[in-house]
Amino acid sequence: MQLADRARNINPSPTLTIDAKAKKMIANGVNVINFGAGEPDFDTPVNIKKAAVAAVNEGMTKYTPVAGTEALRKAIAEKFARDNGLEYAAGQIVVSAGAKHSLYNAFQVLCQEGDEVILPAPYWVSYLEQVKLAGAKPVILPAGLENNFKITPEELEQAVTPRTKVFVINSPSNPTGAVYTRGELAALGNILEKSGIAIISDEIYEKLIYDGVEHVSIASLTPALKEQTVVINGVSKSYAMTGWRIGYAAAAAPVAKAMADLQGHSTSNPTSIAQAAAIEALAGEQQAVHEMVAQFVRRRDYMVERLNAMPGVVCNRPGGAFYVFPEIRQLLGKWCDGKKIENATDLAGVMLEKAHVAIVPGIAFGDDSCFRLSYATSMENIKVGLDRIENLLGTM
């Protein structure tokens, strides 16, 4: 049986591959510190779990409308108005099985053969594969540490061609934690608005921001940009609900309808019980989110300080999400445990085998001179893991 070209061309997620290998070592009795996970280590808040239990007891276990229940879409619309200054009708909102699913739907209905999609790098791993699955060509736009991993308007303008169909922005960013300011978004928005290019704005880490940084949705800047933008969000990261699989998208009505129609022939509706829980997440008590953010700040600050004290490592202070993305250019070409380190992939392999620390090499995100560490793990794990990294790097 021969696979279709699209199946043969899919690359497995490097983040999930690293995570799986680390978990296998752990299952075999190896004490691995895993910095690869992209999910909060906190439990889902009690009020959200209670809402799910109540939904089960009330018999909310049947099909719902494909795009989500009216109650959830109303809660999402209220969240957009309250948090982002964006007004959407229920028909402009599509609830899916996670934000990754929302992104997939968006790429599928917006892109086709011959289209180009501009991806600022470092980028989240699945953007690249989803663009290719839609038949489009990814156009990678590098943004380095020297500019805090953010692209400039001039770089964007130079990347636009007559074939450019979509521009992707992820703020706060996975893997870098970079957050675009209102002014930076406005400058990018001027170019995008003039060109009429569709925008996919991934805002899944919206509530995980630090140091008084403001989260701004590019869709909120002008009415025209709102019409051009598909806003992607969900409850996974902010509410420690990764396993509940609820993401959502808001877009112009024709785009939202197309996404719902596509979903109707793939998954149909997301889980009814998880939808009830998501209503409570968005509309209920938010104290657990604030407490989680406070813990992330403490962990981030410790991790950044420790990494910058290690020879050959440069790490910026991210404004959001729960990752750091340190650069190791000064270490490239050196030897570690008998292996020449040519890139972060080499270092990640040695790190896992010899130090029993799982990191994600930057090749997964389009920059193999860096690696990603998640601080969505306990402070104890962070301290032990960084001690091991420091000891290994000390041998180089």
C-alpha atoms as one frame of an Amber mdcrd trajectory, in Angstrom:
protein
   0.000   0.000   0.000   1.507   3.332  -1.055   1.116   6.457   1.056  -0.003
   9.763  -0.417   2.673  12.393  -0.986   1.239  14.568   1.778   1.684  11.724
   4.278   5.238  10.948   3.190   6.219  14.593   3.498   5.051  15.050   7.090
   7.877  15.394   9.612   7.069  14.186  13.145   6.948  16.844  15.848  10.476
  17.135  17.332   9.047  18.367  20.632   6.832  15.300  20.984   9.699  13.043
  19.851  12.029  14.391  22.550   9.259  14.166  25.139   8.503  10.546  24.178
  12.181   9.530  24.351  12.582  11.189  27.750   9.457   9.471  29.082  10.708
   6.106  27.810  13.994   6.609  29.694  12.034   7.561  32.803   9.918   4.413
  32.461  13.174   2.429  32.334  14.254   3.897  35.650  16.450   6.767  34.438
  16.098   9.993  36.391  15.500  12.414  33.491  14.733  16.096  33.990  12.354
  16.905  31.155  12.401  20.516  29.919  10.587  19.533  26.729   6.970  19.654
  27.847   4.740  22.384  26.431   2.064  22.149  29.086   1.624  23.652  32.561
   2.549  21.321  35.418  -0.381  22.668  37.451  -3.674  20.828  37.811  -6.811
  22.132  36.133  -8.523  24.506  38.638 -11.168  22.887  40.838 -14.033  25.110
  39.668 -13.426  24.016  36.070 -13.364  20.325  36.971 -16.590  20.741  38.938
 -18.263  22.276  35.886 -17.291  19.203  33.868 -18.668  16.827  36.499 -21.906
  18.797  36.591 -22.155  18.545  32.807 -21.835  14.763  32.976 -24.452  14.528
  35.723 -26.806  16.732  33.698 -26.490  14.454  30.666 -24.484  16.835  28.473
 -22.919  13.890  26.646 -24.443  14.196  23.187 -23.464  15.882  19.949 -23.353
  19.664  19.989 -23.368  22.039  17.010 -20.188  21.482  14.994 -18.791  24.942
  15.823 -19.516  24.586  19.544 -22.416  25.189  21.881 -24.170  28.533  21.804
 -23.269  29.029  25.478 -19.546  28.506  24.879 -19.434  30.700  21.798 -21.208
  33.401  23.802 -18.600  33.075  26.573 -15.818  33.319  23.977 -17.411  36.400
  22.395 -17.639  38.021  25.842 -13.988  37.165  26.483 -12.935  38.814  23.207
 -14.919  41.953  24.057 -13.625  42.085  27.632  -9.972  41.222  27.076  -9.249
  42.306  23.519 -11.776  44.982  22.576 -13.025  42.765  19.752 -16.693  42.255
  18.883 -17.669  38.941  17.301 -21.038  37.324  16.687 -21.490  33.651  17.557
 -21.389  32.780  13.853 -17.851  34.160  13.642 -16.522  31.770  16.294 -15.569
  28.124  15.743 -14.650  25.870  18.662 -12.323  22.982  17.804 -10.418  20.117
  19.416  -7.560  22.316  20.593  -5.883  25.413  19.163  -3.760  23.165  16.918
  -6.981  21.955  15.304  -8.150  25.567  14.917  -4.894  26.410  13.169  -5.212
  23.417  10.862  -8.727  24.466   9.875  -7.544  28.020   9.182  -4.647  26.968
   6.935  -6.865  24.515   5.077  -9.549  27.062   4.191  -7.149  29.936   3.394
  -4.306  28.256   1.490  -3.913  26.331  -1.722  -1.239  25.253  -4.213   1.012
  28.130  -5.238   0.280  30.290  -2.198   3.054  31.514   0.076   2.792  31.768
   3.859   5.227  33.996   5.741   6.444  32.345   8.947   8.662  34.411  11.248
  11.316  32.157  12.766  11.691  30.856  15.395   8.221  29.411  14.791   6.110
  26.792  16.523   6.829  23.414  14.973   3.370  22.592  13.597   2.991  25.798
  11.558   5.491  24.533   9.008   3.853  21.137   8.582   0.328  22.530   8.482
   1.265  25.032   5.771   2.724  22.209   3.678  -0.350  20.039   4.271  -2.459
  22.880   2.864  -0.356  22.787  -0.311   1.250  26.178   0.318   4.905  27.157
   0.476   6.368  28.289   3.823   8.487  31.440   3.494  10.741  31.597   6.539
  11.582  35.049   7.884  14.378  34.754  10.495  14.278  36.921  13.611  17.374
  36.633  15.792  18.240  37.154  19.425  19.631  40.619  18.646  16.079  41.803
  17.886  14.504  39.813  20.724  13.281  37.275  18.143  10.865  39.754  16.550
  10.747  40.716  12.869  10.774  44.316  11.644   8.333  45.973   9.231  11.129
  46.295   6.684  11.811  42.552   6.803   8.123  41.787   6.400   7.747  44.154
   3.461  10.695  42.556   1.663   9.230  39.070   2.156   5.848  39.905   0.588
   5.346  38.759  -2.993   2.295  38.594  -5.289   1.870  34.997  -4.098   1.802
  35.827  -0.384  -1.534  34.661   1.010  -1.051  34.466   4.783   1.166  35.956
   7.465   1.457  34.105  10.779   2.129  35.867  14.063   2.458  34.202  17.478
   2.568  36.602  20.421   3.468  35.608  23.103   5.686  33.236  21.186   6.466
  29.575  21.418   9.451  28.971  21.581  10.940  32.363  22.471   8.390  33.986
  24.796   8.682  37.180  22.737   5.739  39.592  22.947   5.122  42.215  20.267
   4.262  45.686  21.553   1.274  47.667  20.338   3.581  49.898  18.294   5.396
  46.954  16.713   2.097  45.328  15.756   0.806  48.593  14.313   3.901  48.908
  12.103   3.458  45.352  10.820  -0.278  45.936  10.492   0.253  48.917   8.172
   2.014  46.675   5.668  -0.470  43.829   6.034  -3.484  46.109   5.715  -2.150
  47.710   2.520  -1.407  44.330   0.981  -4.664  42.665   2.062  -2.770  39.567
   3.214  -4.668  37.263   5.557  -3.294  37.056   9.092  -3.354  34.081  11.430
  -2.719  35.393  14.947  -1.953  32.626  17.442  -2.671  34.058  20.899  -2.809
  30.844  22.936  -0.335  32.213  25.544  -2.225  35.501  25.887  -2.710  35.355
  29.670   0.812  34.115  30.431   2.568  37.501  30.307   4.935  39.092  32.808
   6.500  42.336  34.026   3.461  44.446  33.191   3.727  43.564  29.495   0.534
  44.260  27.541  -0.947  41.639  25.290  -2.400  43.181  22.131  -4.259  41.325
  19.408  -3.337  42.613  15.954  -7.022  42.214  15.041  -7.946  44.956  17.522
  -5.880  47.686  15.852  -8.130  48.606  12.904 -11.430  47.356  11.440  -9.609
  46.294   8.268  -7.081  44.203  10.204  -9.914  42.545  12.100 -11.469  41.477
   8.783  -8.115  40.108   7.593  -7.308  38.196  10.789  -8.159  34.758  12.090
  -7.545  34.918  15.846  -6.578  31.574  17.391  -6.851  30.930  21.118  -7.923
  28.271  23.602  -7.988  27.166  27.206  -5.073  24.711  27.182  -2.210  26.869
  28.424  -3.884  29.567  30.528  -6.076  27.155  32.483  -3.857  24.043  32.558
  -6.376  22.222  30.333  -4.110  20.714  27.681  -5.859  17.340  27.770  -9.354
  18.816  27.497  -8.726  19.779  23.857 -10.629  23.027  23.464  -9.353  25.691
  21.100 -11.243  28.344  19.214 -10.971  30.715  16.292 -12.668  34.024  15.501
 -12.783  35.353  11.960 -14.829  37.092   9.313 -18.124  35.215   8.850 -17.259
  33.551   5.480 -13.955  32.238   6.857 -15.561  31.008  10.081 -18.287  29.232
   8.096 -15.712  27.537   5.886 -13.776  26.370   8.960 -16.953  24.995  10.541
 -17.929  23.243   7.299 -14.482  21.637   7.074 -14.662  20.545  10.704 -18.085
  19.056  10.054 -16.418  16.516   7.776 -13.478  15.748  10.055 -14.119  15.752
  13.798 -17.596  17.295  14.057 -17.975  19.027  17.425 -15.346  19.099  20.164
 -16.166  17.157  23.340 -19.395  18.359  24.915 -18.153  17.927  28.495 -14.925
  19.840  27.813 -16.990  22.648  26.271 -18.943  23.009  29.515 -15.670  23.147
  31.439 -14.322  25.794  29.038 -17.303  28.063  29.787 -16.334  28.024  33.455
 -12.674  28.622  32.571 -13.465  31.742  30.558 -16.285  33.180  32.658 -15.454
  31.926  36.151 -12.927  32.740  38.870  -9.491  33.680  37.484  -7.413  33.519
  40.674  -5.761  30.230  39.685  -4.433  31.866  36.498  -2.873  34.716  38.499
  -1.249  32.238  40.886   0.151  30.194  37.996   1.585  33.314  36.363   3.299
  34.294  39.627   4.989  30.893  39.787   6.079  31.123  36.156   7.701  34.528
  36.788   9.725  33.106  39.664  10.868  30.143  37.598  11.662  32.261  34.536
  13.803  34.696  36.505  15.797  31.901  38.122  16.304  30.070  34.833  17.410
  33.176  32.902  19.911  34.146  35.608  21.400  30.648  35.787  21.679  30.232
  32.014  23.349  33.607  31.481  25.951  32.655  34.096  26.986  29.617  32.033
  29.942  30.166  29.656  28.902  30.376  26.021  25.177  30.713  26.723  23.140
  33.863  26.040  19.515  33.985  27.151  17.059  36.857  26.855  14.249  37.476
  29.372  10.983  36.429  27.701   7.891  38.542  28.252   5.400  35.688  28.031
   4.622  31.968  27.582   6.709  29.517  29.671   9.831  28.955  27.605  13.342
  30.315  27.314  15.304  30.039  24.075  19.016  30.400  24.897  21.583  30.829
  22.137  24.759  28.693  22.093  26.671  30.069  19.093  29.812  30.446  21.218
  29.781  26.728  21.988  29.489  25.536  18.390  32.598  23.751  17.155  33.621
  22.667  20.646  33.726  19.081  21.865  31.524  17.490  24.513  31.917  13.895
  25.660  33.881  13.043  22.550  31.374  14.606  20.153  31.897  17.807  18.206
  28.945  20.136  18.803  27.957  21.593  15.434  24.467  22.696  16.434  21.842
  22.515  19.164  20.672  19.131  17.898  24.092  17.661  18.714  24.007  19.258
  22.141  20.488  17.973  22.849  21.559  14.411  22.050  24.549  14.537  24.389
  22.472  16.316  27.027  19.873  13.568  27.122  22.290  10.628  26.994  24.952
  11.915  29.385  23.272  14.494  31.643  19.785  12.968  31.516  18.239  16.324
  30.677  15.695  16.652  27.869  15.852  19.894  25.888  14.341  20.658  22.486
  16.909  21.669  19.841  16.173  24.828  17.913  16.026  23.020  14.578  12.438
  22.222  15.544  11.704  25.949  15.453  13.912  27.012  12.561  17.056  28.058
  14.471  19.527  25.332  15.431  21.863  27.736  17.230  19.402  27.792  20.142
  17.457  25.322  22.233  14.166  25.543  24.085  13.660  24.924  27.783  10.188
  24.873  29.294   9.813  26.179  32.830   6.424  24.519  33.140   7.965  22.189
  35.693   8.768  22.408  39.384  11.456  24.695  40.770  13.164  21.611  42.189
  13.389  20.069  38.715  14.608  23.359  37.279  17.432  23.602  39.830  18.556
  19.999  39.370  18.284  20.196  35.589  20.264  23.427  35.330  22.946  21.991
  37.622  23.308  19.074  35.215  23.446  21.366  32.180  26.052  23.568  33.834
  28.177  20.558  34.759  28.037  19.164  31.214  28.845  22.506  29.585  31.765
  22.842  32.016  33.442  19.915  30.282  33.501  21.678  26.909
